[in-house]
Amino acid sequence: MSDGLKQRIIGALVLGALGLILLPLALDFTDPKKVDRSSLIPPAPNVVVTEIVVAKRPDEVKDAADVVLVFDVSKLQPVQENDTSYQGLDQSGLPQRWYLQVGSYEEQASANKLKQALLTKQYKVFLKSVKINKKVFHRVYIGPKISRRSAIADKNDIDKLLTTDSIVLKYVP
């Protein structure tokens, strides 16, 4: 046998041996239908259930009739420039309340239109009708706010939005 043929046979055997060793490492011959069912999710923690106590209304609290006082516009007064109170409690021990009068209309439809526009801007709006000199006016209010600063901030935003001059009012019991 010639030397060239020997080298070719030895080379073919070496390449075959390398193929048998490296081919299983390069290709995955496992069953493709087999699914790995092992989980990497840690076990659930031990949760201690706590009982939530529902708050009960105190017996001293009256019915919802006191809510009407929050929207009593007859006790609203314009804020004076020298008034330095911005928050806190009033004489009755309740938080001070600040309102913003945005508009006053003779036609209720106009007041409702403004109310809907302000509701779409996420303001807390309500309407109250007042009688002045035998005429009924429908006023649009925003509030109550517990901080004069937030009422003034809303005033600035609304004045820019509606090109108006709204009035900051304080509830005086």
C-alpha positions as CSV (number, residue, x, y, z in Angstrom):
1,M,0.0,0.0,0.0
2,S,1.2,3.4,-0.8
3,D,1.9,6.1,1.7
4,G,-0.7,8.5,0.2
5,L,-3.4,5.9,0.6
6,K,-2.4,5.2,4.2
7,Q,-2.6,8.8,5.0
8,R,-6.0,9.1,3.4
9,I,-7.4,6.2,5.4
10,I,-6.0,7.4,8.7
11,G,-7.4,10.9,7.9
12,A,-10.8,9.5,7.2
13,L,-10.7,7.5,10.5
14,V,-9.7,10.6,12.5
15,L,-12.4,12.7,10.9
16,G,-15.0,9.9,11.5
17,A,-13.9,9.7,15.2
18,L,-14.1,13.5,15.6
19,G,-17.5,13.4,13.9
20,L,-18.8,10.7,16.4
21,I,-17.5,12.8,19.3
22,L,-18.5,16.3,18.3
23,L,-21.7,15.7,16.3
24,P,-23.8,14.8,19.4
25,L,-22.5,17.9,21.2
26,A,-23.5,20.2,18.3
27,L,-26.9,18.7,17.6
28,D,-29.7,17.9,20.1
29,F,-31.1,14.4,19.4
30,T,-33.7,14.5,22.2
31,D,-37.4,14.0,21.6
32,P,-38.9,17.4,20.4
33,K,-42.2,16.4,21.9
34,K,-40.8,16.1,25.4
35,V,-41.5,19.2,27.6
36,D,-39.4,20.2,30.5
37,R,-41.8,20.2,33.5
38,S,-39.4,21.4,36.1
39,S,-40.2,24.8,37.6
40,L,-38.0,27.8,38.4
41,I,-40.8,29.5,40.4
42,P,-40.0,29.5,44.1
43,P,-42.6,28.1,46.5
44,A,-45.4,30.4,47.7
45,P,-44.6,32.4,50.9
46,N,-46.5,31.8,54.1
47,V,-49.1,34.6,54.2
48,V,-50.7,35.5,57.5
49,V,-54.3,36.6,57.1
50,T,-55.2,39.7,59.0
51,E,-58.8,40.6,59.8
52,I,-59.8,44.0,58.6
53,V,-62.1,45.8,61.0
54,V,-64.7,47.9,59.4
55,A,-65.1,51.3,60.8
56,K,-68.4,52.0,62.5
57,R,-70.1,55.4,62.5
58,P,-70.0,56.9,65.9
59,D,-73.4,57.3,67.7
60,E,-72.8,61.0,68.1
61,V,-72.8,61.6,64.4
62,K,-76.2,62.7,63.0
63,D,-77.7,61.7,59.7
64,A,-76.6,63.1,56.4
65,A,-78.4,66.4,57.1
66,D,-75.0,68.0,58.0
67,V,-73.8,67.4,54.4
68,V,-76.1,70.2,53.4
69,L,-74.0,72.6,55.4
70,V,-71.0,72.0,53.1
71,F,-73.0,73.4,50.2
72,D,-74.6,76.3,52.0
73,V,-73.7,79.2,49.8
74,S,-75.5,81.7,51.9
75,K,-72.5,81.7,54.3
76,L,-69.8,82.3,51.7
77,Q,-67.9,85.5,51.7
78,P,-65.2,86.8,49.4
79,V,-61.7,86.4,50.7
80,Q,-60.2,89.6,52.0
81,E,-56.6,90.4,51.0
82,N,-55.6,90.8,54.7
83,D,-56.9,87.3,55.6
84,T,-53.9,85.3,56.5
85,S,-55.6,82.0,57.2
86,Y,-54.8,79.4,54.6
87,Q,-55.9,76.2,56.3
88,G,-56.9,74.9,59.7
89,L,-60.1,74.8,61.7
90,D,-62.8,77.4,61.9
91,Q,-64.8,78.5,65.0
92,S,-67.0,75.4,64.9
93,G,-64.0,73.1,64.9
94,L,-64.5,72.0,61.3
95,P,-61.8,72.4,58.6
96,Q,-62.0,75.7,56.8
97,R,-63.7,75.5,53.4
98,W,-62.8,77.4,50.4
99,Y,-64.9,77.7,47.2
100,L,-64.4,79.1,43.8
101,Q,-67.4,80.9,42.1
102,V,-66.7,80.4,38.4
103,G,-69.8,81.9,36.9
104,S,-73.3,83.3,37.5
105,Y,-76.0,82.9,34.9
106,E,-79.7,83.9,34.5
107,E,-80.2,80.9,32.2
108,Q,-79.8,77.5,33.8
109,A,-78.8,76.0,30.5
110,S,-75.6,78.2,30.4
111,A,-74.8,77.2,33.9
112,N,-75.2,73.5,33.1
113,K,-73.0,73.9,30.0
114,L,-70.2,75.4,32.2
115,K,-70.7,72.7,34.8
116,Q,-70.3,69.9,32.2
117,A,-67.2,71.6,30.8
118,L,-65.6,71.8,34.2
119,L,-66.6,68.2,35.0
120,T,-64.7,67.0,32.0
121,K,-61.6,68.7,33.4
122,Q,-62.1,66.7,36.6
123,Y,-63.2,69.6,38.8
124,K,-65.7,69.0,41.6
125,V,-68.5,71.3,40.5
126,F,-72.0,72.1,41.8
127,L,-74.7,74.5,41.0
128,K,-76.8,76.7,43.4
129,S,-79.6,79.0,42.6
130,V,-79.8,82.3,44.4
131,K,-82.5,85.0,44.3
132,I,-81.1,88.6,43.9
133,N,-83.5,91.6,43.3
134,K,-86.4,89.3,42.3
135,K,-84.2,87.5,39.7
136,V,-82.9,84.0,40.0
137,F,-79.2,83.4,39.2
138,H,-77.6,80.0,38.7
139,R,-74.1,80.0,40.1
140,V,-71.4,77.6,39.3
141,Y,-69.1,76.7,42.2
142,I,-66.0,74.5,42.6
143,G,-65.2,73.1,46.0
144,P,-65.0,72.7,48.8
145,K,-61.3,72.9,49.2
146,I,-59.6,72.7,52.6
147,S,-56.7,74.8,51.5
148,R,-56.8,78.4,50.3
149,R,-53.7,77.7,48.2
150,S,-55.4,75.0,46.3
151,A,-58.4,77.2,45.7
152,I,-56.1,80.0,44.4
153,A,-54.3,77.5,42.2
154,D,-57.6,76.3,40.7
155,K,-58.6,79.9,40.2
156,N,-55.5,80.6,38.2
157,D,-56.0,77.5,36.0
158,I,-59.7,78.2,35.4
159,D,-59.1,81.9,34.7
160,K,-56.7,80.9,32.0
161,L,-58.9,78.2,30.6
162,L,-62.1,80.2,30.5
163,T,-60.7,83.7,30.2
164,T,-62.7,84.8,33.2
165,D,-62.2,86.2,36.7
166,S,-63.5,83.7,39.2
167,I,-63.9,84.6,42.9
168,V,-62.4,82.8,45.8
169,L,-64.9,82.5,48.6
170,K,-64.5,81.4,52.2
171,Y,-67.2,79.6,54.3
172,V,-67.9,81.6,57.4
173,P,-70.1,79.8,59.9
